[in-house]
Amino acid sequence: MNVILKNLITGEEIKVHPSTDHPDSSYGQPVWVDDNGNAYGLCDMGAPLGFELIQGNHKD
């Protein structure tokens, strides 16, 4: 499932998905990852600092 994170400073919208197959994932906790493999923080924390979750729900 994909969601959109919006950067609150630049307005850039980034498509991300939850993944446990990333080095930033620890003990099976999913992190938000974009198509380039960049991680944006733990999914359980909601939107990372400086971003707004504008589409989707990672727990669906």
Biopython code that builds the backbone (N, CA, C, O; Angstrom):
import numpy as np
from Bio.PDB.StructureBuilder import StructureBuilder

atoms = [
    (1, "MET", "N", (0.843, -1.173, 0.000)),
    (1, "MET", "CA", (0.000, 0.000, 0.000)),
    (1, "MET", "C", (0.892, 1.242, 0.000)),
    (1, "MET", "O", (1.908, 1.288, 0.694)),
    (2, "ASN", "N", (0.508, 2.231, -0.773)),
    (2, "ASN", "CA", (1.260, 3.480, -0.864)),
    (2, "ASN", "C", (0.503, 4.609, -0.187)),
    (2, "ASN", "O", (-0.728, 4.627, -0.168)),
    (3, "VAL", "N", (1.251, 5.546, 0.365)),
    (3, "VAL", "CA", (0.688, 6.767, 0.925)),
    (3, "VAL", "C", (1.547, 7.930, 0.423)),
    (3, "VAL", "O", (2.620, 7.725, -0.144)),
    (4, "ILE", "N", (1.063, 9.139, 0.639)),
    (4, "ILE", "CA", (1.776, 10.340, 0.227)),
    (4, "ILE", "C", (2.197, 11.117, 1.471)),
    (4, "ILE", "O", (1.390, 11.368, 2.366)),
    (5, "LEU", "N", (3.466, 11.490, 1.512)),
    (5, "LEU", "CA", (3.959, 12.397, 2.541)),
    (5, "LEU", "C", (4.190, 13.744, 1.886)),
    (5, "LEU", "O", (4.802, 13.823, 0.821)),
    (6, "LYS", "N", (3.704, 14.805, 2.514)),
    (6, "LYS", "CA", (3.898, 16.154, 1.984)),
    (6, "LYS", "C", (4.891, 16.888, 2.872)),
    (6, "LYS", "O", (4.697, 16.991, 4.083)),
    (7, "ASN", "N", (5.961, 17.400, 2.260)),
    (7, "ASN", "CA", (6.946, 18.194, 2.975)),
    (7, "ASN", "C", (6.300, 19.532, 3.329)),
    (7, "ASN", "O", (5.851, 20.255, 2.440)),
    (8, "LEU", "N", (6.247, 19.867, 4.614)),
    (8, "LEU", "CA", (5.562, 21.079, 5.060)),
    (8, "LEU", "C", (6.314, 22.363, 4.708)),
    (8, "LEU", "O", (5.723, 23.442, 4.739)),
    (9, "ILE", "N", (7.591, 22.271, 4.379)),
    (9, "ILE", "CA", (8.364, 23.462, 4.032)),
    (9, "ILE", "C", (8.346, 23.718, 2.524)),
    (9, "ILE", "O", (8.095, 24.838, 2.081)),
    (10, "THR", "N", (8.616, 22.666, 1.738)),
    (10, "THR", "CA", (8.721, 22.841, 0.287)),
    (10, "THR", "C", (7.438, 22.530, -0.458)),
    (10, "THR", "O", (7.269, 22.948, -1.603)),
    (11, "GLY", "N", (6.521, 21.794, 0.185)),
    (11, "GLY", "CA", (5.290, 21.390, -0.485)),
    (11, "GLY", "C", (5.455, 20.161, -1.359)),
    (11, "GLY", "O", (4.485, 19.702, -1.962)),
    (12, "GLU", "N", (6.672, 19.616, -1.440)),
    (12, "GLU", "CA", (6.925, 18.420, -2.246)),
    (12, "GLU", "C", (6.116, 17.241, -1.712)),
    (12, "GLU", "O", (6.015, 17.045, -0.501)),
    (13, "GLU", "N", (5.544, 16.460, -2.622)),
    (13, "GLU", "CA", (4.797, 15.267, -2.252)),
    (13, "GLU", "C", (5.602, 14.036, -2.647)),
    (13, "GLU", "O", (6.083, 13.929, -3.775)),
    (14, "ILE", "N", (5.743, 13.110, -1.704)),
    (14, "ILE", "CA", (6.578, 11.933, -1.902)),
    (14, "ILE", "C", (5.733, 10.686, -1.675)),
    (14, "ILE", "O", (5.109, 10.537, -0.624)),
    (15, "LYS", "N", (5.712, 9.794, -2.654)),
    (15, "LYS", "CA", (4.997, 8.526, -2.517)),
    (15, "LYS", "C", (5.886, 7.566, -1.724)),
    (15, "LYS", "O", (7.037, 7.331, -2.090)),
    (16, "VAL", "N", (5.348, 7.020, -0.644)),
    (16, "VAL", "CA", (6.094, 6.083, 0.198)),
    (16, "VAL", "C", (5.232, 4.852, 0.487)),
    (16, "VAL", "O", (4.016, 4.862, 0.290)),
    (17, "HIS", "N", (5.883, 3.810, 0.951)),
    (17, "HIS", "CA", (5.194, 2.593, 1.363)),
    (17, "HIS", "C", (5.878, 2.047, 2.607)),
    (17, "HIS", "O", (7.068, 2.287, 2.812)),
    (18, "PRO", "N", (5.140, 1.312, 3.445)),
    (18, "PRO", "CA", (5.753, 0.723, 4.625)),
    (18, "PRO", "C", (6.609, -0.480, 4.232)),
    (18, "PRO", "O", (6.219, -1.274, 3.375)),
    (19, "SER", "N", (7.779, -0.610, 4.862)),
    (19, "SER", "CA", (8.667, -1.726, 4.541)),
    (19, "SER", "C", (9.471, -2.154, 5.766)),
    (19, "SER", "O", (9.938, -1.324, 6.547)),
    (20, "THR", "N", (9.616, -3.453, 5.911)),
    (20, "THR", "CA", (10.525, -3.987, 6.933)),
    (20, "THR", "C", (11.818, -4.456, 6.283)),
    (20, "THR", "O", (12.734, -4.901, 6.974)),
    (21, "ASP", "N", (11.900, -4.361, 4.958)),
    (21, "ASP", "CA", (13.080, -4.776, 4.200)),
    (21, "ASP", "C", (13.970, -3.571, 3.906)),
    (21, "ASP", "O", (14.297, -3.297, 2.752)),
    (22, "HIS", "N", (14.354, -2.861, 4.951)),
    (22, "HIS", "CA", (15.211, -1.671, 4.847)),
    (22, "HIS", "C", (16.119, -1.644, 6.068)),
    (22, "HIS", "O", (15.686, -2.038, 7.150)),
    (23, "PRO", "N", (17.364, -1.191, 5.932)),
    (23, "PRO", "CA", (18.277, -1.164, 7.077)),
    (23, "PRO", "C", (17.773, -0.340, 8.267)),
    (23, "PRO", "O", (18.164, -0.608, 9.403)),
    (24, "ASP", "N", (16.920, 0.648, 8.030)),
    (24, "ASP", "CA", (16.393, 1.461, 9.140)),
    (24, "ASP", "C", (15.296, 0.741, 9.925)),
    (24, "ASP", "O", (14.946, 1.165, 11.026)),
    (25, "SER", "N", (14.755, -0.334, 9.371)),
    (25, "SER", "CA", (13.754, -1.131, 10.075)),
    (25, "SER", "C", (14.469, -1.947, 11.150)),
    (25, "SER", "O", (15.508, -2.557, 10.897)),
    (26, "SER", "N", (13.903, -1.946, 12.340)),
    (26, "SER", "CA", (14.514, -2.661, 13.449)),
    (26, "SER", "C", (13.471, -3.522, 14.146)),
    (26, "SER", "O", (12.369, -3.056, 14.436)),
    (27, "TYR", "N", (13.811, -4.763, 14.412)),
    (27, "TYR", "CA", (12.925, -5.690, 15.113)),
    (27, "TYR", "C", (11.563, -5.811, 14.443)),
    (27, "TYR", "O", (10.542, -5.932, 15.121)),
    (28, "GLY", "N", (11.546, -5.779, 13.110)),
    (28, "GLY", "CA", (10.304, -5.958, 12.366)),
    (28, "GLY", "C", (9.392, -4.744, 12.319)),
    (28, "GLY", "O", (8.254, -4.849, 11.861)),
    (29, "GLN", "N", (9.867, -3.595, 12.783)),
    (29, "GLN", "CA", (9.062, -2.377, 12.747)),
    (29, "GLN", "C", (9.176, -1.744, 11.359)),
    (29, "GLN", "O", (10.286, -1.436, 10.926)),
    (30, "PRO", "N", (8.056, -1.539, 10.646)),
    (30, "PRO", "CA", (8.123, -0.965, 9.301)),
    (30, "PRO", "C", (8.481, 0.521, 9.320)),
    (30, "PRO", "O", (8.130, 1.255, 10.244)),
    (31, "VAL", "N", (9.185, 0.935, 8.277)),
    (31, "VAL", "CA", (9.534, 2.340, 8.074)),
    (31, "VAL", "C", (8.951, 2.792, 6.742)),
    (31, "VAL", "O", (8.719, 1.978, 5.849)),
    (32, "TRP", "N", (8.715, 4.113, 6.614)),
    (32, "TRP", "CA", (8.259, 4.683, 5.349)),
    (32, "TRP", "C", (9.447, 4.723, 4.396)),
    (32, "TRP", "O", (10.502, 5.249, 4.748)),
    (33, "VAL", "N", (9.287, 4.170, 3.183)),
    (33, "VAL", "CA", (10.361, 4.126, 2.196)),
    (33, "VAL", "C", (9.814, 4.623, 0.860)),
    (33, "VAL", "O", (8.719, 4.240, 0.447)),
    (34, "ASP", "N", (10.598, 5.494, 0.176)),
    (34, "ASP", "CA", (10.165, 5.975, -1.143)),
    (34, "ASP", "C", (10.699, 5.060, -2.248)),
    (34, "ASP", "O", (11.376, 4.071, -1.965)),
    (35, "ASP", "N", (10.399, 5.388, -3.490)),
    (35, "ASP", "CA", (10.798, 4.551, -4.625)),
    (35, "ASP", "C", (12.310, 4.514, -4.832)),
    (35, "ASP", "O", (12.818, 3.614, -5.501)),
    (36, "ASN", "N", (13.036, 5.480, -4.265)),
    (36, "ASN", "CA", (14.494, 5.510, -4.378)),
    (36, "ASN", "C", (15.187, 4.802, -3.221)),
    (36, "ASN", "O", (16.416, 4.761, -3.170)),
    (37, "GLY", "N", (14.415, 4.243, -2.291)),
    (37, "GLY", "CA", (14.998, 3.529, -1.159)),
    (37, "GLY", "C", (15.319, 4.400, 0.043)),
    (37, "GLY", "O", (15.971, 3.936, 0.978)),
    (38, "ASN", "N", (14.874, 5.659, 0.039)),
    (38, "ASN", "CA", (15.097, 6.555, 1.182)),
    (38, "ASN", "C", (14.048, 6.289, 2.253)),
    (38, "ASN", "O", (12.859, 6.187, 1.948)),
    (39, "ALA", "N", (14.477, 6.176, 3.497)),
    (39, "ALA", "CA", (13.555, 5.938, 4.611)),
    (39, "ALA", "C", (13.206, 7.265, 5.281)),
    (39, "ALA", "O", (14.024, 8.183, 5.334)),
    (40, "TYR", "N", (11.967, 7.351, 5.794)),
    (40, "TYR", "CA", (11.467, 8.578, 6.405)),
    (40, "TYR", "C", (11.009, 8.398, 7.844)),
    (40, "TYR", "O", (10.354, 9.282, 8.395)),
    (41, "GLY", "N", (11.338, 7.284, 8.457)),
    (41, "GLY", "CA", (10.978, 7.079, 9.853)),
    (41, "GLY", "C", (9.981, 5.952, 10.037)),
    (41, "GLY", "O", (9.436, 5.412, 9.074)),
    (42, "LEU", "N", (9.755, 5.612, 11.296)),
    (42, "LEU", "CA", (8.870, 4.508, 11.636)),
    (42, "LEU", "C", (7.414, 4.802, 11.272)),
    (42, "LEU", "O", (6.920, 5.905, 11.506)),
    (43, "CYS", "N", (6.745, 3.827, 10.708)),
    (43, "CYS", "CA", (5.334, 3.972, 10.352)),
    (43, "CYS", "C", (4.467, 4.153, 11.591)),
    (43, "CYS", "O", (3.491, 4.903, 11.554)),
    (44, "ASP", "N", (4.804, 3.481, 12.681)),
    (44, "ASP", "CA", (4.008, 3.572, 13.900)),
    (44, "ASP", "C", (4.012, 4.969, 14.506)),
    (44, "ASP", "O", (3.163, 5.283, 15.341)),
    (45, "MET", "N", (4.943, 5.798, 14.101)),
    (45, "MET", "CA", (5.017, 7.167, 14.609)),
    (45, "MET", "C", (4.184, 8.123, 13.762)),
    (45, "MET", "O", (4.136, 9.316, 14.061)),
    (46, "GLY", "N", (3.525, 7.628, 12.710)),
    (46, "GLY", "CA", (2.743, 8.490, 11.822)),
    (46, "GLY", "C", (3.659, 9.198, 10.841)),
    (46, "GLY", "O", (4.640, 8.626, 10.366)),
    (47, "ALA", "N", (3.337, 10.431, 10.546)),
    (47, "ALA", "CA", (4.162, 11.210, 9.622)),
    (47, "ALA", "C", (5.432, 11.664, 10.331)),
    (47, "ALA", "O", (5.373, 12.072, 11.491)),
    (48, "PRO", "N", (6.585, 11.601, 9.655)),
    (48, "PRO", "CA", (7.827, 12.085, 10.265)),
    (48, "PRO", "C", (7.803, 13.600, 10.460)),
    (48, "PRO", "O", (7.017, 14.301, 9.822)),
    (49, "LEU", "N", (8.650, 14.090, 11.326)),
    (49, "LEU", "CA", (8.746, 15.521, 11.617)),
    (49, "LEU", "C", (8.979, 16.304, 10.326)),
    (49, "LEU", "O", (9.881, 15.977, 9.555)),
    (50, "GLY", "N", (8.178, 17.324, 10.091)),
    (50, "GLY", "CA", (8.302, 18.154, 8.905)),
    (50, "GLY", "C", (7.472, 17.676, 7.725)),
    (50, "GLY", "O", (7.509, 18.280, 6.653)),
    (51, "PHE", "N", (6.721, 16.593, 7.917)),
    (51, "PHE", "CA", (5.888, 16.037, 6.863)),
    (51, "PHE", "C", (4.462, 15.873, 7.360)),
    (51, "PHE", "O", (4.207, 15.792, 8.561)),
    (52, "GLU", "N", (3.541, 15.827, 6.410)),
    (52, "GLU", "CA", (2.140, 15.574, 6.702)),
    (52, "GLU", "C", (1.694, 14.367, 5.889)),
    (52, "GLU", "O", (1.975, 14.282, 4.694)),
    (53, "LEU", "N", (1.008, 13.446, 6.527)),
    (53, "LEU", "CA", (0.442, 12.295, 5.856)),
    (53, "LEU", "C", (-0.862, 12.755, 5.208)),
    (53, "LEU", "O", (-1.816, 13.078, 5.916)),
    (54, "ILE", "N", (-0.922, 12.794, 3.869)),
    (54, "ILE", "CA", (-2.102, 13.372, 3.232)),
    (54, "ILE", "C", (-2.956, 12.356, 2.502)),
    (54, "ILE", "O", (-4.020, 12.699, 1.986)),
    (55, "GLN", "N", (-2.506, 11.108, 2.449)),
    (55, "GLN", "CA", (-3.307, 10.103, 1.763)),
    (55, "GLN", "C", (-2.989, 8.736, 2.317)),
    (55, "GLN", "O", (-1.825, 8.408, 2.549)),
    (56, "GLY", "N", (-4.008, 7.941, 2.530)),
    (56, "GLY", "CA", (-3.803, 6.566, 2.937)),
    (56, "GLY", "C", (-3.761, 6.383, 4.437)),
    (56, "GLY", "O", (-3.792, 7.338, 5.212)),
    (57, "ASN", "N", (-3.690, 5.126, 4.815)),
    (57, "ASN", "CA", (-3.605, 4.737, 6.210)),
    (57, "ASN", "C", (-2.720, 3.510, 6.277)),
    (57, "ASN", "O", (-3.086, 2.466, 5.736)),
    (58, "HIS", "N", (-1.570, 3.600, 6.920)),
    (58, "HIS", "CA", (-0.591, 2.511, 6.891)),
    (58, "HIS", "C", (-1.050, 1.268, 7.639)),
    (58, "HIS", "O", (-0.414, 0.222, 7.511)),
    (59, "LYS", "N", (-2.130, 1.340, 8.415)),
    (59, "LYS", "CA", (-2.589, 0.174, 9.159)),
    (59, "LYS", "C", (-3.676, -0.607, 8.437)),
    (59, "LYS", "O", (-4.179, -1.591, 8.979)),
    (60, "ASP", "N", (-4.053, -0.195, 7.225)),
    (60, "ASP", "CA", (-5.073, -0.918, 6.443)),
    (60, "ASP", "C", (-4.542, -2.268, 5.998)),
    (60, "ASP", "O", (-5.251, -3.021, 5.330)),
]
sb = StructureBuilder()
sb.init_structure("model")
sb.init_model(0)
sb.init_chain("A")
sb.init_seg("    ")
for serial, (resi, resn, name, xyz) in enumerate(atoms, 1):
    if name == "N":
        sb.init_residue(resn, " ", resi, " ")
    sb.init_atom(name, np.array(xyz, "f"), 0.0, 1.0, " ", f" {name:<3s}", serial, name[0])
structure = sb.get_structure()
